[in-house]
Amino acid sequence: MVKEEFAEYVGVSVDAVKKWERLRADIALSPAYARRMDEKLEASEPAAAERFWAILSAPTAVEHLSPAERGEKLGAGDDDECVIVSARALTGEPVLVAVPRRTFVLGIGTGAIGAATAGIANSSAGNAFAAMFGDAAINHVRHFDQLRMSLIESDNLYGSALTLPHVLSALDLLGRLKRGRAGEPHGILRMQTMFAETAAWQFQDQRDFVNAGHWAAKALQMSHRLADDYYIGLSLVRMSQLACDQGEAAEAEELAGAARRSAPEDSLFSAAALTFRAHAQALDGDTLGSARTYDDAREIVAVATDDPKWGMFLDHSYIDAYQAYTYAEIGDYRRATAQFDAAIAAMQPDYPRDKGVYLARAAVAHMAAGEIELAAGAGERALEIGRSTGSARILNKVRQLSGMIDTASTQTGVAGFLDAFAVWEEEQCPDRS
């Protein structure tokens, strides 16, 4: 559409559209405009929506760069910028693509590059899949279902930095299967939705909120195409927690409410939605309402049927730890530290990365409460898990703790934490020395 047509279609002025085009990536839409855009996107034809997401997720190709210019781009900038790297499209031709710097530094560049270059391939891959699997009695859905569960278990144990490339590769492969009409279409779409939500979570753990939001929105879009409340609830719960992590209380509460309406009444989705709603309520100043909502979440967890595909982590200790996080965020540090300690002691043993998150948050709360020795001890344990799993959620809190601790302190454990933190910083930025 030309500007005038698009303005009329969305229901805004032509000047507004001109402003958006001028600002491009720097634009920040007001909630009213954002809702209007979302409504138009959700109402669009599937083919148009697919084009939208394909264009949005396509890599920024950079041509005619000399080796010196490429090196300059790779060496400059901060974590939110892109670096230019050499990759190969699925057709085999060499291309230059932009990859978020944080993604590349964390060691998940290969998977991100694979996802970025996936769209460069021509339709021959889909045609090859159609020819290969057209008459084959292969259960692709079962294969990807088992793969996803294995990746989730690996993520719990070893962290998203290791598993994210495999999740992105699976999404690329699912897309090619779908384009090649291989497998049962509805089942493939279900798997795409589940893997998109998993990708959103893993980018969220890396604090890459742009990519997390992209994949959460993709999951929601695909869940509407499925017309299945289970998958709609799955996507909205992810979006609610993502908003919590970004401190967007009003949006988190709104999304949690939508998830609650979509999900079955006594499901783990409902319990998760209430948990994130409770956190948002407290951030918005409604501490009494937050406490009641947390209790409602606990009541649902007590009666909810176990879901073998999602929510294995969601038990009373998870809710307790999240409420402790809420206390810390609103400044009730004494209550936060006591509840963190109890939740960590009661949590399931198969979630070391989550334990690292709780320890890091507890460490900051202990420090804010003036308990420097407890803060240093929890911080050192969290740093060890953060280094092993590459979890940016853990390491971001550990870095916050390092800025709070008095380096001249001689109290027990402080020197050990600071030494371990210095070693990690040297690993990340060796040029500083």
FENDA-V193468 format. One record per pair of residues at least 6 apart in sequence whose C-alpha atoms are under 8 Angstrom apart, sorted by the first residue. I is the first residue (numbers start at 1). J is the second residue. If there is no record, write none. Layout:
# FENDA-V193468
I	J
I	J
This chain:
# FENDA-V193468
3	14
3	17
3	18
4	14
6	17
7	13
7	14
7	16
7	17
10	36
10	37
10	40
20	27
41	49
42	49
42	221
53	218
54	119
57	116
58	116
58	117
58	119
59	97
59	98
59	99
59	116
59	117
60	97
60	98
61	95
61	96
61	97
61	98
62	84
62	96
62	97
62	98
63	96
70	84
70	85
73	83
73	84
74	83
74	84
74	85
78	101
79	100
79	101
79	102
80	100
80	101
80	102
81	100
81	101
82	98
82	99
82	100
82	101
83	98
83	99
83	100
83	101
83	104
84	96
84	97
84	98
84	99
85	96
85	97
85	98
85	99
86	94
86	95
86	96
86	97
87	94
87	95
87	96
87	97
87	113
87	117
88	94
88	95
88	117
89	95
89	117
89	118
89	120
89	121
90	117
90	118
90	120
90	121
91	120
91	121
91	122
97	113
97	116
97	117
99	109
99	112
99	113
99	116
102	208
103	109
103	112
103	208
104	110
106	161
106	390
107	161
108	161
108	162
108	164
108	165
109	165
110	165
111	164
111	165
111	166
111	168
111	169
112	165
112	168
114	168
114	169
115	168
115	169
115	172
118	172
125	176
125	180
126	176
126	177
126	178
126	179
126	180
126	181
127	180
128	180
129	176
129	177
129	180
129	181
129	182
130	177
130	180
130	181
130	182
133	182
133	183
134	181
134	182
138	183
139	183
140	183
140	188
141	183
141	184
141	187
141	188
141	191
144	170
144	191
145	191
148	167
148	195
149	309
151	163
151	166
151	167
154	163
155	162
155	163
156	350
156	351
156	352
156	353
156	354
157	350
157	351
157	352
157	353
157	389
158	352
158	353
158	388
158	389
159	353
159	388
159	389
159	390
159	391
160	202
160	203
160	205
160	206
160	389
160	390
160	391
161	202
161	206
161	389
161	390
161	391
162	389
164	199
164	202
164	203
167	195
167	198
167	199
168	199
170	195
171	192
171	195
171	196
174	188
174	191
174	192
175	192
177	183
177	188
178	185
178	188
178	189
186	226
189	222
189	226
190	222
190	223
190	226
192	219
192	222
193	218
193	219
193	220
193	222
193	223
193	231
194	219
194	231
196	215
196	216
196	218
196	219
197	215
197	216
197	219
197	234
197	235
197	238
199	212
199	215
199	216
200	211
200	212
200	213
200	214
200	215
200	216
200	238
201	212
201	238
202	212
203	209
203	211
203	212
204	212
204	242
205	391
205	392
205	393
206	390
206	391
206	392
206	393
207	392
207	393
209	242
212	242
213	239
213	242
216	235
216	236
216	238
216	239
217	235
217	239
219	235
220	231
220	232
220	235
220	236
223	229
223	231
223	232
223	235
224	232
229	262
229	263
229	264
230	262
230	263
230	264
232	259
232	262
232	263
233	258
233	259
233	260
233	262
233	263
233	269
234	259
234	269
236	255
236	256
236	258
236	259
237	255
237	256
237	259
237	269
237	272
237	273
239	252
239	255
240	251
240	252
240	253
240	254
240	255
240	256
240	273
240	276
240	277
241	252
241	276
242	252
243	249
243	251
243	252
244	252
244	276
244	279
244	280
247	283
248	280
249	279
249	280
249	281
249	283
249	284
250	280
250	284
252	276
252	277
252	280
253	276
253	277
253	278
253	280
253	281
256	273
256	274
256	276
256	277
257	273
257	274
257	277
259	269
259	270
259	273
260	269
260	270
260	273
260	274
263	269
263	270
264	270
266	300
266	301
266	303
266	304
266	305
267	300
267	301
267	304
267	305
268	300
268	301
268	304
268	305
268	306
268	307
268	311
268	314
269	311
270	297
270	300
271	296
271	297
271	298
271	300
271	301
272	297
272	314
274	293
274	294
274	296
274	297
275	293
275	294
275	297
275	319
275	322
277	290
277	293
278	289
278	290
278	291
278	292
278	293
278	294
279	290
279	322
279	323
279	326
280	290
281	287
281	289
281	290
282	289
282	290
282	326
282	330
283	326
283	329
283	330
294	319
294	323
297	319
298	316
298	319
301	314
301	315
301	316
306	312
313	348
313	351
317	343
317	344
317	346
317	347
318	343
318	347
320	339
320	340
320	343
321	339
321	340
321	343
321	344
321	358
323	336
323	339
324	335
324	336
324	337
324	339
324	340
325	336
325	340
325	361
325	362
326	336
327	333
327	335
327	336
328	336
328	337
328	361
328	365
333	365
333	366
333	368
333	369
334	365
334	366
334	369
336	362
336	365
337	362
337	365
337	366
340	358
340	359
340	362
341	362
344	355
344	358
344	359
347	355
352	385
353	385
353	386
353	389
353	391
355	382
356	381
356	382
356	383
356	385
356	386
356	394
357	382
357	393
357	394
359	378
359	379
359	381
359	382
360	378
360	379
360	382
360	383
360	394
360	395
360	397
360	398
361	394
361	397
362	375
362	378
363	374
363	375
363	376
363	377
363	378
363	379
363	398
363	401
364	375
364	379
364	397
364	398
364	400
364	401
365	375
366	372
366	374
366	375
367	374
367	375
367	401
367	404
367	405
372	405
372	411
372	414
373	411
373	412
373	413
373	414
376	413
376	414
376	416
376	417
377	413
377	414
377	417
379	398
379	401
379	417
380	416
380	417
380	420
380	421
382	394
382	395
382	398
383	394
383	395
383	398
383	420
383	421
385	394
386	392
386	394
386	395
387	395
387	424
402	418
402	421
405	414
407	414
407	415
407	418
409	415
426	432
426	433
